[in-house]
Amino acid sequence: MHLAAFVPRRAMSASSVLRSDGSTGSALSDTLKLRAPAHGLRFLAAGNVTIVDEYGNQSVINGVAGSDVAQLITQIRATGTAVAAANLVLLWGV
């Protein structure tokens, strides 16, 4: 997904999201995926976030406070993530 073409339509704090087991809680989990894959992240504070994409590939995003990153995200791993859930916003859009 190209950031230039990405237009966020819905945003939700990573502190309280719907997870793959049907519960609501932090998006940061080493075992639970997001119920609906996010299309991007907004960083409210700088730091590293470890994500898993739709193919199961794990990567680290080094975010800058105030920046948006367009990436299809199925899981945000707690291990390797240095940004608190309260400082991340999940984005969905077109």
TAMO-V986683 format. One record per run of one state. SS is the DSSP state (hx for helix, st for strand, lp for the rest). FROM is the first residue (numbers start at 0). TO is the last residue. If there is no record, write none. Layout:
BEGIN
SS:FROM:TO, SS:FROM:TO
END
This chain:
BEGIN
lp:0:1, hx:2:4, lp:5:6, st:7:12, lp:13:15, st:16:18, lp:19:22, st:23:24, lp:25:26, st:27:27, lp:28:32, st:33:33, lp:34:36, st:37:42, lp:43:45, st:46:51, lp:52:56, st:57:62, lp:63:66, st:67:72, lp:73:73, st:74:76, lp:77:83, hx:84:86, st:87:92, lp:93:93
END
